[in-house]
Amino acid sequence: MLDFIDRTLECRSFLAEFDGTGAALPHFGGHRPAQDLGLLLKQIETEEGRDALQFMLSEASLYYPYCKTSLDRSNTGKEVFTDLAVQQANPANENSSDETGKDINDPLINLRLAPGLVSPIWRTDKSTILFGCLFTSHHPHSIDVALARDTFRNIVKALAPGLNLHFQLEKHRQNNQFNRVLLSATDNPAVLINTDRDILAQTPTCLEALTRSDTATQQRQKLVVKNKQLDAALLELAVATRHAPDRPVPGTEKHPQRSVCVVGPDGLLKRILIKTVYPTPPSPARFAAPLFMIRFTETKDVPQDVEKCLQDHFDLSQSEAHLARHLTMTGSMNATVEDLGITRNTAKTHLRRIYEKTGNNTQLQLAKLVHRLAQLF
């Protein structure tokens, strides 16, 4: 469609998306054209003292056709014809420059000199889409401004409904994809979030379980994490996946994941597994940002028979087996010491011997062992 517009109007057209920082995104007209438009608008200083790109992304009215030469407070009209004459007189001089030191063979110079219209046609809290037409075969005094504005407005009116339909379909596609991801977690409550911790999908009971254990809660569509261990685990995964060029090749690398244990109001240990998942991108050329699936596992009371099993198979003493079972249920050394009526030094000695005999190195590993044995009863 853009090629048809270019041929019909003898102009160069842009449909470009930018994030909140002004970085060009490749989703519509391509990454290089978006970069060209962004660089061009950054070179234009408006009356407010900001560059035109900042103005377009933050304040410019949707669908309004802004005249490029009117936005540029440094444009006097004389510069246009002077620069154009110099450029035409030196077509083969790759290093030529004008009296200000500007490289007149800069590939953007024709765009800088050309009159044109630019309008924001879509804006969210994360990105803005600009549409622009630059009439590279004209100068400000050779173009029918009224005709150009009317034609530009008609094109914008045609583009806006198409973009609206595109984003609706994209939202449905993403929601379907998020729900398919959660199908793999139907055995446990789960919630799917992105790196900004926006809640993308959830099973009905997951947020209730997280709130009940005072681990996390929901504010609007955000997951607000209260537990320091869970917060640290999510930050680690965000850093670990930040520089990944794409999802790992199947069979060559596992997706990063973390696991933490918390104690619920009932005093029992709860396990939270955070797994990295990569959704399928809408096209091979686009990168699919990683998502994080949080799965919440409620644990049950560990039967006392587990202590006898620990003594028989791992040669734990009665006191050591007793501590291992209680520590698994409470998830807290302080609570275990208080429940058993022993000193913290005694508990540490027992735990060191438990690790040596069972081959475990952490409370989480020990808890996993105890819960596996609990399934026997």
C-alpha positions in Angstrom: 0.0 0.0 0.0 2.8 2.4 0.8 4.4 1.8 -2.6 1.1 2.7 -4.3 0.9 5.9 -2.3 4.5 6.8 -3.2 3.9 6.3 -6.9 0.5 8.1 -6.9 1.6 11.2 -4.9 5.3 11.3 -6.0 6.3 11.2 -2.4 8.0 9.0 0.2 5.6 7.6 2.7 6.2 6.2 6.2 4.2 4.0 8.6 6.5 3.8 11.6 6.1 2.8 15.2 8.2 4.2 18.1 8.5 3.2 21.7 8.2 5.6 24.6 11.9 6.5 24.4 11.7 7.3 20.7 13.4 4.1 19.5 12.2 2.9 16.1 10.3 -0.4 16.0 10.2 -2.7 12.9 6.6 -3.8 13.1 4.9 -1.9 10.2 6.9 -0.2 7.5 10.2 -1.8 8.5 13.0 -0.9 10.9 15.2 1.2 8.5 12.4 3.5 7.2 11.3 4.0 10.8 14.8 4.9 11.8 15.0 7.4 8.9 11.8 9.1 9.9 12.8 9.2 13.6 16.2 10.7 12.7 14.6 13.3 10.4 12.1 14.4 13.1 14.9 14.6 15.7 16.7 17.1 13.5 13.7 19.4 13.5 13.4 21.8 16.5 10.0 23.1 17.3 8.9 26.4 18.8 8.8 24.8 22.2 12.5 23.9 22.0 12.0 20.2 21.7 12.6 18.0 18.6 9.6 17.1 16.5 9.8 13.4 17.3 9.3 14.1 21.0 6.4 16.4 20.2 4.8 13.8 17.9 5.1 11.0 20.4 3.9 12.8 23.5 1.7 15.8 22.6 0.6 15.9 19.0 -3.1 15.4 18.3 -4.1 12.1 16.8 -4.9 12.3 13.0 -4.0 16.0 12.7 -1.8 16.6 9.6 1.2 18.5 10.9 3.2 20.4 8.2 6.9 19.4 8.5 8.2 22.8 7.4 5.8 24.6 9.8 7.1 22.5 12.7 10.7 23.5 12.0 11.3 26.9 13.6 14.8 27.1 12.0 13.4 26.8 8.4 13.4 30.2 6.6 12.7 28.9 3.1 16.0 30.4 1.7 18.0 27.5 3.2 16.0 25.0 1.3 16.8 26.4 -2.1 20.4 27.2 -1.2 21.1 23.6 0.0 19.2 22.1 -2.9 21.3 24.1 -5.4 24.5 23.0 -3.8 23.5 19.4 -3.7 22.6 19.4 -7.4 25.9 21.1 -8.3 27.9 18.5 -6.5 26.3 15.1 -7.3 29.5 13.1 -7.3 31.4 14.7 -4.4 30.9 12.2 -1.6 32.6 14.4 1.0 31.2 17.8 0.0 29.6 19.9 2.7 28.0 23.3 2.9 29.1 26.3 4.9 27.7 24.9 8.1 29.6 21.7 7.8 26.5 19.7 6.9 27.2 16.6 4.6 25.0 17.5 1.6 25.3 13.9 0.4 23.6 12.6 3.5 20.9 10.2 2.3 18.4 12.0 4.5 19.1 15.4 3.0 16.3 15.1 0.4 13.9 14.3 3.2 15.2 17.2 5.3 14.6 19.6 2.4 11.3 18.2 1.2 7.9 19.5 2.4 5.6 17.0 3.9 2.9 16.0 6.4 3.2 13.9 9.5 0.5 12.7 11.9 0.3 10.3 14.9 -2.4 7.8 14.1 -2.2 5.4 17.0 -0.9 5.9 20.6 -0.7 3.6 23.6 1.2 3.9 26.9 4.0 1.9 25.3 4.3 3.1 21.7 3.1 5.6 19.0 2.5 5.0 15.3 3.3 7.9 12.9 2.2 8.2 9.3 4.1 10.6 7.1 4.3 11.7 3.5 7.3 13.7 2.3 7.0 15.1 -1.2 10.6 14.7 -2.4 9.8 15.9 -5.9 8.6 19.3 -4.7 9.7 22.3 -2.7 7.4 24.3 -0.4 6.4 26.7 -3.2 5.6 24.1 -5.9 3.1 22.0 -4.0 -0.6 22.4 -3.7 -0.9 22.5 0.1 -4.7 22.1 0.2 -4.7 19.1 -2.1 -1.9 17.5 -0.2 -3.7 17.9 3.1 -7.0 16.6 1.8 -5.3 13.5 0.3 -3.3 13.0 3.5 -6.4 13.1 5.6 -8.2 10.6 3.4 -5.3 8.2 3.7 -5.2 8.6 7.5 -9.0 7.9 7.6 -8.3 4.7 5.6 -5.4 3.6 7.8 -7.0 4.1 11.2 -9.7 1.4 10.9 -7.2 -1.0 9.5 -4.9 -0.5 12.4 -7.7 -0.8 14.9 -8.7 -4.2 13.3 -5.1 -5.3 13.3 -4.7 -4.7 17.0 -8.0 -6.3 17.9 -6.9 -9.5 16.0 -3.5 -9.3 17.6 -5.0 -9.1 21.0 -7.2 -12.1 20.3 -4.2 -14.0 19.0 -2.2 -13.2 22.1 -5.0 -14.1 24.5 -5.5 -17.4 22.8 -1.7 -18.1 22.9 -1.5 -17.1 26.6 -4.4 -19.4 27.4 -2.8 -22.3 25.6 0.4 -21.8 27.7 -1.7 -22.0 30.8 -3.2 -25.3 29.7 0.1 -26.9 30.7 -0.4 -25.7 34.2 -4.0 -26.8 34.9 -2.8 -29.2 37.6 -1.8 -26.2 39.8 -2.9 -22.6 40.1 -0.8 -20.4 37.7 -0.5 -16.9 36.5 1.3 -15.7 33.3 3.2 -12.4 33.4 5.6 -10.5 31.1 8.9 -8.8 32.2 6.9 -5.7 33.2 4.8 -8.0 35.5 1.6 -7.3 33.6 -0.9 -10.1 34.2 -1.6 -11.7 30.8 -3.6 -14.8 31.9 -4.4 -16.7 35.1 -6.2 -19.7 36.5 -9.0 -18.7 38.8 -7.3 -19.6 42.1 -3.7 -18.6 41.6 -4.0 -14.9 42.7 -6.1 -16.0 45.6 -3.4 -18.4 46.7 -0.7 -15.8 46.3 -2.7 -13.2 48.2 -3.6 -15.7 50.9 0.1 -16.5 51.5 1.0 -12.8 51.5 3.3 -13.5 48.5 1.9 -11.2 45.9 -1.3 -9.4 45.0 -3.0 -7.8 42.0 -3.3 -4.1 41.4 -5.3 -3.4 38.2 -3.5 -5.6 35.7 -0.1 -5.7 37.5 1.3 -8.4 39.8 2.7 -6.6 42.9 5.2 -9.0 44.5 5.6 -8.8 48.3 7.8 -11.7 48.9 11.5 -10.8 48.6 12.6 -14.3 47.4 10.0 -14.3 44.6 10.9 -10.7 43.7 14.6 -11.6 43.5 13.8 -14.8 41.4 11.8 -12.7 38.9 14.6 -10.1 38.6 17.2 -12.9 38.0 15.1 -14.4 35.2 14.5 -11.0 33.7 18.3 -10.4 33.6 19.0 -13.9 32.3 16.6 -13.6 29.4 17.3 -9.9 28.5 20.1 -10.5 26.1 18.8 -13.8 24.6 18.4 -13.2 20.8 15.6 -15.7 20.6 14.2 -18.8 22.3 16.6 -21.7 22.9 16.8 -24.4 20.2 14.7 -27.3 21.4 16.8 -30.1 22.9 19.9 -27.9 23.3 19.1 -25.7 26.3 16.4 -25.6 29.0 14.4 -22.5 29.6 15.6 -20.7 32.7 13.4 -21.3 35.8 13.5 -20.6 39.5 11.8 -22.1 42.5 11.1 -20.6 46.0 9.3 -21.8 49.0 7.0 -19.7 51.3 5.0 -20.4 54.4 1.3 -19.9 54.3 -0.9 -18.7 57.1 -1.7 -22.3 57.9 2.0 -22.8 58.7 2.6 -25.2 55.8 5.2 -24.8 53.1 4.1 -23.6 49.6 6.2 -24.0 46.5 6.3 -21.4 43.8 7.9 -22.4 40.4 8.7 -19.6 37.9 9.3 -20.9 34.4 10.4 -18.9 31.4 8.2 -19.5 28.3 8.6 -18.0 24.8 5.4 -17.4 22.8 5.4 -18.0 19.1 6.0 -14.7 17.3 3.5 -13.5 14.8 6.1 -13.6 12.0 9.6 -15.1 11.7 11.1 -11.6 11.5 9.8 -10.5 14.9 11.2 -11.4 18.3 9.0 -12.9 20.9 9.8 -11.5 24.3 10.0 -14.0 27.1 7.1 -14.5 29.5 7.1 -16.0 33.0 4.6 -18.6 34.3 4.3 -18.7 38.1 2.9 -22.0 39.3 1.7 -22.2 42.9 1.7 -25.6 44.7 -0.1 -26.1 48.0 1.6 -28.6 50.2 -0.2 -30.9 52.7 0.7 -31.8 56.2 3.7 -34.2 56.2 2.7 -37.5 57.9 4.8 -38.5 61.0 5.6 -41.9 59.3 8.1 -39.9 57.1 10.4 -39.6 60.2 10.7 -43.4 60.5 11.4 -43.6 56.8 14.2 -41.0 57.1 15.7 -42.9 60.0 15.6 -46.3 58.2 16.9 -45.2 54.8 19.2 -42.3 55.6 20.4 -43.3 59.1 19.0 -40.0 60.6 18.7 -39.9 64.4 15.2 -39.5 65.8 15.9 -35.8 66.6 17.3 -35.2 63.1 14.3 -36.8 61.4 12.0 -34.8 63.6 13.7 -31.5 62.6 13.7 -32.4 58.9 9.9 -33.1 58.9 9.1 -29.9 60.9 11.4 -27.7 58.9 9.7 -28.9 55.7 6.3 -28.1 57.1 7.2 -24.6 58.4 9.8 -23.6 55.8 11.4 -21.5 58.6 14.3 -22.3 61.0 13.0 -19.8 63.6 9.5 -21.4 63.6 11.0 -24.9 63.8 13.3 -24.0 66.7 10.3 -22.5 68.5 8.0 -25.5 67.8 10.6 -28.1 68.9 11.8 -26.2 71.9 15.5 -26.5 71.0 18.3 -23.9 70.6 19.3 -22.5 67.2 22.8 -24.0 67.5 21.3 -27.4 68.1 19.1 -27.0 65.1 22.0 -26.0 62.9 24.0 -29.0 64.1 21.1 -31.3 63.3 20.7 -29.7 59.9 24.4 -30.0 59.0 24.2 -33.8 59.7 21.0 -34.2 57.8 22.6 -32.6 54.7 25.6 -34.9 55.0 23.5 -38.1 55.3 20.9 -37.2 52.7 23.2 -35.6 50.2 21.2 -32.4 50.1 22.7 -28.9 50.3 19.7 -26.6 50.8 16.4 -26.5 52.7 14.6 -26.6 49.3 16.3 -29.8 48.3 15.5 -31.3 51.7 11.9 -30.3 51.4 11.6 -31.9 48.0 13.0 -35.2 49.5 10.6 -35.1 52.4 7.6 -34.5 50.2 8.6 -37.3 47.9 8.7 -39.7 50.8 5.4 -38.3 52.1 3.7 -39.5 48.9 4.4 -43.1 50.1 1.9 -42.8 52.9 
